[in-house]
Amino acid sequence: MQTNFTPSQLLDPAVAESEQILRKCVHCGFCTATCPTYVTLGNELDSPRGRIYLIKDMLENGRPADAEVVTHIDRCLSCLACVTTCPSGVDYMHLVDHARAHIEKTYKRPLMNRLTRAILAAVLPYPGRFRLALNLARLGRPFAGLMRGGALKPFAAMLALAPRRVPAASAFAKPGSYLPEAERRGRVAILSGCAQPVLDPGINAAAIRLLTRLGVEVVLPEGEVCCGSLVHHMGRAEQALASARANVDVWTREIDGQGLDAIIITASGCGTTIKDYGHMLRLDPAYAAKAVRVSALAKDITEYLATLELPAHMPKGITVAYHSACSMQHGQRITLAPKQLLKAAGFTVRDPAEGHLCCGSAGTYNIMQPEISAALKARKVKNIEATKANIIATGNIGCITQIATGTGMPILHTVELLDWAYGGAVPEKLTGLPLG
């Protein structure tokens, strides 16, 4: 793609990077076939190619974002299916990140939209506030029907997603060290996270139990915060970078102290962002090298488990539909390890049709774009249920929360099934179910 940026524009590192990304696009349109919003809406401007044109025009002309640009960029899920599909290697992820930051700086959103986004940014990354909000949701649930139209739709979506019962906080969410129960094989830190320990504390608990049984020491360092993903995708670059710096400091202390073999992440959306810390902080001389070091150690839990020798298991007679989260398959390019681990643990694994398409969760997307999200969820659930599996496994809390609202099939994190297979208790969601 030909670009026409001026030399003065290219002095801005973000613009210079975006210009190089734009130049790789050859207008082929392969991305349209795998873009969830284009497949759903059929609008060229809701495809990666269409958004690239809008971003190029906005940045080249050095103008503020307008309502049209914001509408179509806001509809992007950041699922990154287009990146997997693109034959030219267009780095759409960092291009749309730049566009969102530009929108945040130059566009004044309608009042209710600003308020909703501000509430999400002030609540979701903070477990204490998020837990309080979920407990208060029961007071608002009777009024959800009144909110389903107009500017209050996101609040109706929040209430629909809020669990009826908020799980008690897990002891595994507190800073501390968990020693190996077998011969020591390594030492790792694990991201405690923000939304996940509130919505499903059993996920990290299962990961820690499994790792320690396998001989791995697990540490939850003091001072960990949200990975920054939620606000990063809202264009709040400085808030995201502040979180990244805080985590880099925490993990660097562990690396330089007793050492780490890996930084384990059990939410693939967080993993994609943490693996990008090196890029996000590349212009910060105090953090650039440390961030690269941290990103290199970041591993999804299944990615790390695949490096360990695990005993073979006999078939369990349980069929698992594996939903590959977009942040797992497109963001981190981890496609085989989770399924291979499940098969080795004795489960029969089935792949749903259209596995490349997003379930519609995408961070805060199912709140801010509830109609498109609902259409994608229905499509995803239909394909999953068609597998006739007993249960669903996935590696991202957002997908778990989203899909669970559309099906009666139990949905668990992959590591919960692996913990069960390798000596742990039956997961609570499966207690009493006839599973072979």
Secondary structure as the mmCIF struct_conf table of DSSP 4:
data_model
#
loop_
_struct_conf.conf_type_id
_struct_conf.id
_struct_conf.beg_label_comp_id
_struct_conf.beg_label_asym_id
_struct_conf.beg_label_seq_id
_struct_conf.end_label_comp_id
_struct_conf.end_label_asym_id
_struct_conf.end_label_seq_id
TURN_TY1_P TURN_TY1_P1 PRO A 7 SER A 8
HELX_RH_3T_P HELX_RH_3T_P1 GLN A 9 LEU A 11
BEND BEND1 ASP A 12 ASP A 12
HELX_RH_AL_P HELX_RH_AL_P1 PRO A 13 LYS A 24
HELX_RH_3T_P HELX_RH_3T_P2 PHE A 30 ALA A 33
TURN_TY1_P TURN_TY1_P2 THR A 34 THR A 34
HELX_RH_AL_P HELX_RH_AL_P2 PRO A 36 LEU A 41
HELX_RH_3T_P HELX_RH_3T_P3 GLU A 44 ASP A 46
BEND BEND2 SER A 47 SER A 47
HELX_RH_AL_P HELX_RH_AL_P3 PRO A 48 GLU A 60
TURN_TY1_P TURN_TY1_P3 ASN A 61 GLY A 62
HELX_RH_AL_P HELX_RH_AL_P4 ALA A 67 ASP A 74
TURN_TY1_P TURN_TY1_P4 ARG A 75 ARG A 75
HELX_RH_AL_P HELX_RH_AL_P5 ALA A 81 THR A 85
TURN_TY1_P TURN_TY1_P5 PRO A 87 SER A 88
HELX_RH_AL_P HELX_RH_AL_P6 TYR A 92 THR A 106
HELX_RH_AL_P HELX_RH_AL_P7 LEU A 111 VAL A 123
TURN_TY1_P TURN_TY1_P6 LEU A 124 PRO A 125
HELX_RH_AL_P HELX_RH_AL_P8 PRO A 127 GLY A 140
HELX_RH_3T_P HELX_RH_3T_P4 ARG A 141 MET A 147
BEND BEND3 ARG A 148 GLY A 149
HELX_RH_3T_P HELX_RH_3T_P5 GLY A 150 LEU A 152
HELX_RH_AL_P HELX_RH_AL_P9 LYS A 153 LEU A 161
BEND BEND4 ALA A 162 ALA A 162
BEND BEND5 ARG A 164 ARG A 165
HELX_LH_PP_P HELX_LH_PP_P1 VAL A 166 SER A 170
HELX_RH_3T_P HELX_RH_3T_P6 ALA A 171 ALA A 173
BEND BEND6 LYS A 174 PRO A 175
STRN STRN1 GLY A 176 TYR A 178
BEND BEND7 GLU A 181 GLU A 183
STRN STRN2 GLY A 186 ILE A 190
BEND BEND8 CYS A 194 ALA A 195
HELX_RH_AL_P HELX_RH_AL_P10 GLN A 196 LEU A 199
TURN_TY1_P TURN_TY1_P7 PRO A 201 PRO A 201
HELX_RH_AL_P HELX_RH_AL_P11 GLY A 202 ARG A 213
TURN_TY1_P TURN_TY1_P8 LEU A 214 GLY A 215
STRN STRN3 VAL A 216 LEU A 220
TURN_TY1_P TURN_TY1_P9 GLU A 222 GLY A 223
BEND BEND9 GLY A 228 GLY A 228
HELX_RH_AL_P HELX_RH_AL_P12 SER A 229 HIS A 232
TURN_TY1_P TURN_TY1_P10 HIS A 233 GLY A 235
HELX_RH_AL_P HELX_RH_AL_P13 ALA A 237 ASP A 256
TURN_TY1_P TURN_TY1_P11 GLY A 257 GLN A 258
BEND BEND10 ASP A 261 ASP A 261
STRN STRN4 ALA A 262 ILE A 265
BEND BEND11 THR A 266 ALA A 267
HELX_RH_AL_P HELX_RH_AL_P14 SER A 268 ILE A 274
TURN_TY1_P TURN_TY1_P12 LYS A 275 ASP A 276
HELX_RH_AL_P HELX_RH_AL_P15 TYR A 277 MET A 280
TURN_TY1_P TURN_TY1_P13 LEU A 281 LEU A 283
TURN_TY1_P TURN_TY1_P14 PRO A 285 TYR A 287
HELX_RH_AL_P HELX_RH_AL_P16 ALA A 288 LEU A 297
STRN STRN5 ALA A 298 ASP A 300
HELX_RH_AL_P HELX_RH_AL_P17 ILE A 301 LEU A 305
TURN_TY1_P TURN_TY1_P15 ALA A 306 THR A 307
BEND BEND12 LEU A 308 LEU A 308
BEND BEND13 GLY A 317 GLY A 317
STRN STRN6 THR A 319 TYR A 322
HELX_RH_AL_P HELX_RH_AL_P18 CYS A 326 CYS A 326
HELX_RH_PI_P HELX_RH_PI_P1 SER A 327 GLY A 331
BEND BEND14 GLN A 332 GLN A 332
BEND BEND15 LEU A 336 LEU A 336
HELX_RH_AL_P HELX_RH_AL_P19 ALA A 337 ALA A 344
TURN_TY1_P TURN_TY1_P16 ALA A 345 GLY A 346
STRN STRN7 THR A 348 ARG A 350
HELX_LH_PP_P HELX_LH_PP_P2 ASP A 351 PRO A 352
TURN_TY1_P TURN_TY1_P17 ALA A 353 HIS A 356
BEND BEND16 LEU A 357 LEU A 357
BEND BEND17 GLY A 360 GLY A 360
TURN_TY1_P TURN_TY1_P18 ALA A 362 THR A 364
HELX_RH_AL_P HELX_RH_AL_P20 TYR A 365 MET A 368
BEND BEND18 GLN A 369 GLN A 369
HELX_RH_AL_P HELX_RH_AL_P21 PRO A 370 GLU A 385
TURN_TY1_P TURN_TY1_P19 ALA A 386 LYS A 388
BEND BEND19 ASN A 390 ASN A 390
STRN STRN8 ILE A 391 THR A 394
BEND BEND20 GLY A 395 GLY A 395
HELX_RH_AL_P HELX_RH_AL_P22 ILE A 397 ALA A 404
TURN_TY1_P TURN_TY1_P20 THR A 405 GLY A 406
BEND BEND21 GLY A 408 MET A 409
STRN STRN9 ILE A 411 HIS A 413
HELX_RH_AL_P HELX_RH_AL_P23 THR A 414 ALA A 421
TURN_TY1_P TURN_TY1_P21 TYR A 422 GLY A 423
HELX_LH_PP_P HELX_LH_PP_P3 GLY A 424 PRO A 427
HELX_RH_3T_P HELX_RH_3T_P7 GLU A 428 LEU A 430
TURN_TY1_P TURN_TY1_P22 THR A 431 GLY A 432
#
